Amino acid sequence: MHRRQVLTLTATAALAATLPGFARAAFAPTPNNGWRNFELTTRVTLPTKGAAAQAWVPVPNMAEPLWSRPGDTTFSGNSAESALGEAADGKVKFVHATWPEGTDEAVLEVVSTVATRDRAVDLSSAGASIAPLDKAERARHLAPTELLPTDGIVADTAREAVGDATNDLEKARAIYNWVVESSYRDPKTRGCGLGDVATMLHSGNLSGKCADLNALFVALSRAAGIPARDLYGLRVAPSAFGYKSLGAGSEVVSKAQHCRAEIWLEGFGWVAADPADVRKVVLEEPPKTLTLSDDKVIDARNGLFGASEGNWIAYNDAHDVALPGSTQGTLPFLMYPQAEIAGVAQDELDPPSFAYEITAREIAG
């Protein structure tokens, strides 16, 4: 299918979803829908008022042959110095720019291209051609992080969630269902949340947004011996399956950050899992009165274990990120632009006051 046909079908599906009597398609992403290419532009305009400043803008860095191909990144502005930098042993990439005292307004524009597509794993049978996970990567994705411990209450909860499951696929599905059924999305949570798993479990308050609920899934999976990771990224287009809550509503995506999750299963490779988006569908999908027993939620719940839609781009999968030159210490993750003016961190969860704007547009491949 040609790209123009794919775009036309996507636009038609998005329009049809708004019409009376629209018959919703099941949530069923498939790689057969082909690759999509996006241009992502982040424009930073810091009100420095003459103070020294610096900014870090994350760029796509997840190279996964089946679903993610980062392209080129270019940047411009009035900074004294700017460069493409990295952290977390190269897992995180960003543009770092600095401005000296005397600059009234610090300007930086970062443009990245990335290709992505739907993905889906047939979980009915393992594939003999799937190579084992590299030993170092396996250790990395089983290790605890500052906010995702794997011992104590996390290990106890993982055992409870797994129950009588005997293999990793059964265990992962049991943990996924436990998170879906035990947690809920809290619209008052700022941004995507922090993912402080131990605090959530000790308090019994299993609420939050994607960086909380999917971190819970990742930590429990690691505690159960299943390699797992959070993927930090951004929604860049509407969902093709009629779900308003699972896509970007416009080209301006400054607040469209979303954290997805994956587990590694022998014979299957990396498998998408997004219990947080199931809870987002329950809370936000029209008419906003859905429950776990509604067909639309059931479709999403079934589809979001093993598949994900290519209307989202990934920045990185790193926790505990230390940005070079920053005075703010370690970040739990890098999914938002960061900046400091006179050594004071700006509020990355409030783009207008920061100030930054992120736009995304689909381009020809």
LUMTILUM-972659 format. One record per residue (C-alpha): x, y, z. Coordinates in nm, 2 decimals. Each point is the difference from the previous one (the first is absolute). Example, Ala and Ser with C-alpha at 12.3 -4.5 7.8 and 13.67 -1.06 7.14 Angstrom:
2
R       c1       c2       c3
R     1.23    -0.45     0.78
R     0.14     0.34    -0.07
END
This chain:
365
R       c1       c2       c3
R     0.00     0.00     0.00
R     0.13     0.35    -0.09
R     0.06     0.25     0.27
R    -0.27     0.23    -0.14
R    -0.25    -0.28     0.02
R     0.11    -0.07     0.36
R    -0.04     0.37     0.10
R    -0.34     0.01    -0.17
R    -0.13    -0.31     0.18
R     0.13     0.14     0.34
R    -0.17     0.33    -0.06
R    -0.32    -0.17    -0.10
R     0.01    -0.22     0.31
R     0.05     0.31     0.22
R    -0.29     0.18    -0.17
R    -0.23    -0.30     0.02
R     0.06    -0.04     0.37
R    -0.18     0.34     0.05
R    -0.31    -0.09    -0.20
R    -0.33    -0.13     0.15
R    -0.03    -0.38    -0.03
R     0.37    -0.05    -0.05
R     0.09    -0.37     0.05
R     0.32     0.00     0.20
R     0.28    -0.23    -0.12
R     0.16    -0.22     0.26
R     0.34     0.12     0.13
R     0.22    -0.21    -0.22
R     0.33     0.16    -0.12
R     0.19    -0.20    -0.26
R     0.34     0.06    -0.16
R    -0.17    -0.06    -0.34
R    -0.12     0.36     0.02
R     0.35     0.11    -0.09
R     0.25     0.26     0.11
R    -0.09     0.36     0.08
R     0.24     0.29     0.00
R    -0.02     0.30     0.24
R     0.18     0.32     0.04
R     0.02     0.12     0.36
R     0.08     0.37     0.08
R     0.07     0.13     0.35
R     0.03     0.37     0.03
R     0.13     0.14     0.33
R    -0.02     0.37     0.09
R     0.13     0.06     0.35
R    -0.08     0.34     0.16
R     0.36     0.03     0.15
R    -0.01     0.38     0.06
R     0.37     0.01    -0.04
R     0.08    -0.30     0.23
R     0.22    -0.29    -0.11
R    -0.21    -0.30    -0.12
R     0.02    -0.35    -0.14
R    -0.25    -0.25    -0.15
R    -0.01    -0.36    -0.08
R    -0.25    -0.12    -0.27
R    -0.05    -0.38    -0.03
R     0.01    -0.15    -0.35
R    -0.11    -0.35    -0.13
R     0.27    -0.26     0.08
R    -0.18    -0.34    -0.01
R     0.12    -0.20    -0.30
R    -0.22    -0.31    -0.02
R     0.00    -0.16    -0.35
R    -0.36    -0.12     0.04
R    -0.16     0.34     0.09
R     0.23     0.30     0.06
R     0.26     0.16    -0.23
R     0.14     0.33     0.14
R     0.11     0.24    -0.28
R     0.20     0.32     0.00
R    -0.01     0.28     0.26
R     0.09     0.36    -0.08
R    -0.01     0.30     0.23
R     0.04     0.38    -0.02
R    -0.05     0.31     0.21
R     0.20     0.27     0.18
R     0.19    -0.22     0.25
R     0.37     0.05     0.07
R     0.05    -0.37    -0.02
R    -0.22    -0.29    -0.11
R     0.07    -0.36    -0.07
R    -0.16    -0.34    -0.02
R     0.07    -0.17     0.33
R    -0.07    -0.33     0.17
R    -0.04    -0.15     0.35
R    -0.08    -0.34     0.16
R     0.28    -0.17    -0.19
R    -0.13     0.13    -0.33
R    -0.36    -0.12     0.05
R    -0.12     0.37     0.02
R     0.07     0.26    -0.26
R    -0.08     0.37     0.02
R     0.10     0.34    -0.13
R     0.18     0.20     0.27
R     0.02     0.38    -0.05
R     0.15     0.27     0.22
R    -0.04     0.38     0.01
R     0.22     0.24     0.19
R    -0.11     0.30     0.21
R    -0.13     0.28    -0.20
R    -0.24    -0.19    -0.23
R    -0.35     0.14     0.03
R    -0.18    -0.30    -0.15
R     0.16    -0.34    -0.06
R    -0.12    -0.17    -0.31
R     0.05    -0.36    -0.11
R    -0.17    -0.20    -0.27
R     0.05    -0.37    -0.04
R    -0.13    -0.20    -0.29
R     0.01    -0.38    -0.01
R    -0.13    -0.25    -0.24
R    -0.11    -0.35     0.09
R    -0.18    -0.29    -0.16
R    -0.24    -0.23     0.19
R    -0.26    -0.26    -0.06
R    -0.26    -0.22     0.17
R     0.13    -0.31     0.17
R    -0.15    -0.32     0.11
R     0.13    -0.33     0.13
R    -0.18    -0.33    -0.05
R     0.00    -0.14     0.35
R    -0.16    -0.33    -0.10
R     0.34    -0.16    -0.08
R     0.36     0.09     0.06
R     0.24     0.05    -0.29
R     0.32    -0.20    -0.02
R     0.17     0.28    -0.20
R    -0.01     0.25     0.29
R     0.35     0.04     0.14
R     0.04     0.00     0.38
R     0.03     0.34     0.17
R     0.36     0.12     0.03
R     0.14    -0.08     0.35
R     0.08     0.36     0.08
R    -0.34     0.12    -0.12
R    -0.17    -0.27     0.20
R     0.18     0.11     0.31
R    -0.09     0.36    -0.07
R    -0.37    -0.07    -0.04
R    -0.02    -0.21     0.32
R     0.19     0.25     0.22
R    -0.17     0.23     0.25
R     0.00     0.37    -0.05
R    -0.03     0.28     0.26
R    -0.38     0.01    -0.04
R    -0.05    -0.36    -0.11
R     0.13    -0.23     0.27
R    -0.04    -0.38    -0.06
R     0.02    -0.12     0.36
R    -0.22     0.04     0.32
R    -0.36     0.10    -0.07
R     0.06    -0.01    -0.38
R     0.12    -0.36     0.01
R    -0.29    -0.09     0.23
R    -0.25     0.16    -0.22
R     0.15    -0.16    -0.31
R    -0.05    -0.35     0.16
R    -0.36     0.09     0.08
R    -0.07     0.12    -0.36
R     0.17    -0.30    -0.16
R    -0.19    -0.25     0.20
R     0.01    -0.35    -0.15
R     0.14     0.11    -0.33
R     0.29    -0.22    -0.11
R     0.17     0.16    -0.30
R     0.11     0.35    -0.08
R    -0.29     0.06    -0.25
R    -0.26    -0.11     0.26
R     0.18     0.20     0.27
R     0.02     0.32    -0.21
R    -0.37    -0.03    -0.10
R    -0.09    -0.05     0.37
R     0.19     0.31     0.10
R    -0.15     0.20    -0.28
R    -0.35    -0.10     0.11
R     0.08     0.07     0.36
R     0.12     0.36    -0.08
R    -0.31     0.06    -0.22
R    -0.24    -0.12     0.27
R     0.18     0.15     0.31
R     0.10     0.35    -0.13
R    -0.19     0.30    -0.14
R     0.09     0.31    -0.19
R     0.00     0.32     0.21
R    -0.06     0.31    -0.22
R     0.14     0.22     0.27
R     0.35    -0.15    -0.03
R     0.24     0.25    -0.16
R     0.15    -0.10    -0.33
R     0.04    -0.37    -0.03
R     0.09    -0.06     0.37
R     0.33    -0.11     0.15
R    -0.02    -0.38     0.03
R     0.09    -0.03     0.37
R    -0.11    -0.36     0.02
R     0.09    -0.08     0.36
R    -0.19     0.31     0.13
R    -0.30    -0.10    -0.20
R    -0.01    -0.35     0.14
R     0.08     0.10     0.36
R    -0.28     0.26    -0.01
R    -0.25    -0.22    -0.18
R    -0.07     0.29    -0.23
R     0.05    -0.16    -0.34
R    -0.10     0.31    -0.20
R     0.18     0.23    -0.24
R     0.07     0.02    -0.37
R     0.21    -0.20    -0.25
R     0.34     0.05     0.17
R    -0.15    -0.13     0.32
R    -0.22    -0.29    -0.12
R     0.24    -0.13    -0.26
R     0.29     0.03     0.24
R    -0.20    -0.21     0.24
R    -0.03    -0.26    -0.27
R     0.37     0.01    -0.09
R     0.12    -0.02     0.37
R    -0.23    -0.30     0.07
R     0.11    -0.17    -0.32
R     0.37     0.05     0.09
R    -0.07    -0.13     0.36
R    -0.16    -0.31    -0.16
R     0.32    -0.06    -0.20
R    -0.14     0.13    -0.33
R     0.22     0.27    -0.18
R    -0.21     0.31    -0.04
R     0.04     0.36    -0.10
R    -0.18     0.33    -0.02
R     0.00     0.19    -0.33
R    -0.02     0.37     0.03
R    -0.15     0.19    -0.30
R    -0.27     0.21    -0.16
R    -0.33    -0.06    -0.18
R     0.02     0.16    -0.34
R    -0.32    -0.09    -0.19
R    -0.36    -0.10     0.06
R    -0.08    -0.37     0.06
R    -0.12    -0.18    -0.31
R    -0.24    -0.21     0.21
R    -0.24     0.26     0.12
R     0.15     0.06     0.34
R     0.02     0.37     0.07
R     0.19    -0.07     0.32
R     0.28    -0.19    -0.17
R     0.12     0.26    -0.24
R     0.11     0.36    -0.05
R    -0.28     0.24    -0.07
R     0.20     0.25    -0.20
R     0.34     0.08    -0.14
R     0.09     0.18     0.33
R     0.11    -0.29     0.22
R     0.17     0.19     0.29
R    -0.21    -0.19     0.25
R    -0.03    -0.33    -0.19
R     0.28    -0.19     0.18
R    -0.07    -0.36     0.07
R     0.20    -0.28     0.16
R    -0.05    -0.35    -0.14
R     0.14    -0.33     0.14
R     0.14    -0.33    -0.13
R     0.10    -0.34     0.13
R     0.25    -0.24    -0.15
R    -0.14    -0.35    -0.06
R     0.22    -0.28    -0.13
R    -0.11    -0.10    -0.34
R    -0.20     0.32    -0.05
R     0.25     0.28     0.06
R    -0.11     0.34     0.13
R    -0.37     0.00     0.05
R    -0.21     0.32     0.04
R    -0.21     0.04     0.31
R    -0.19     0.31     0.10
R    -0.23    -0.04     0.31
R     0.01     0.38     0.05
R    -0.17     0.06    -0.33
R    -0.27    -0.25     0.09
R    -0.07     0.22     0.30
R     0.01     0.31    -0.22
R    -0.27    -0.14    -0.22
R    -0.22    -0.07     0.31
R     0.04     0.36     0.12
R     0.01     0.21    -0.31
R    -0.16    -0.19    -0.29
R    -0.34     0.15    -0.09
R    -0.25    -0.01     0.15
R     0.24    -0.01     0.30
R    -0.22    -0.24     0.20
R     0.17    -0.32    -0.12
R     0.10    -0.29     0.23
R     0.22    -0.30    -0.05
R    -0.30    -0.20    -0.12
R    -0.07     0.23    -0.29
R     0.08    -0.14    -0.35
R     0.22     0.29    -0.09
R     0.21    -0.04     0.31
R     0.02    -0.38    -0.05
R     0.12     0.05    -0.36
R     0.27     0.24     0.12
R     0.10    -0.22     0.29
R     0.04    -0.30    -0.23
R     0.18     0.19    -0.26
R     0.24     0.19     0.23
R     0.16    -0.32     0.12
R     0.21    -0.10    -0.31
R    -0.06     0.29    -0.23
R     0.04     0.37    -0.03
R    -0.10     0.27    -0.25
R     0.26     0.19    -0.21
R    -0.15     0.34     0.08
R     0.26     0.04     0.27
R     0.38     0.06     0.00
R     0.25    -0.12     0.25
R     0.28     0.22     0.15
R     0.18    -0.26     0.22
R    -0.05    -0.27     0.27
R     0.24     0.14     0.27
R    -0.06     0.06     0.37
R     0.21     0.21     0.24
R     0.13     0.24    -0.26
R     0.27     0.25     0.09
R     0.02     0.29    -0.25
R     0.35     0.14    -0.05
R     0.03     0.35     0.13
R    -0.32    -0.01     0.20
R    -0.02     0.11     0.37
R    -0.32    -0.19     0.06
R     0.13    -0.35     0.07
R    -0.13    -0.32    -0.15
R    -0.33    -0.01    -0.19
R    -0.23    -0.31     0.02
R    -0.02     0.01    -0.38
R     0.04     0.25    -0.29
R    -0.33     0.05    -0.19
R    -0.04     0.37     0.02
R     0.22     0.29    -0.09
R     0.21     0.13     0.29
R     0.14     0.34     0.07
R     0.17     0.21     0.27
R     0.01     0.38     0.02
R     0.27     0.13     0.25
R     0.03    -0.36     0.12
R    -0.38    -0.02     0.08
R    -0.19    -0.29    -0.17
R    -0.30     0.10    -0.21
R    -0.33    -0.18     0.03
R     0.01    -0.26    -0.28
R    -0.36    -0.09     0.06
R    -0.12     0.36    -0.08
R     0.11     0.06    -0.37
R    -0.15     0.36    -0.02
R     0.20     0.12     0.30
R     0.32    -0.19    -0.08
R    -0.05     0.08    -0.30
R     0.00    -0.26    -0.27
R    -0.22    -0.14    -0.27
R     0.02    -0.34    -0.17
R    -0.16    -0.07    -0.34
R    -0.02    -0.31    -0.20
R    -0.09    -0.05    -0.36
R    -0.01    -0.30    -0.23
R     0.23     0.02    -0.30
R     0.08    -0.20    -0.31
R     0.23    -0.29     0.05
END
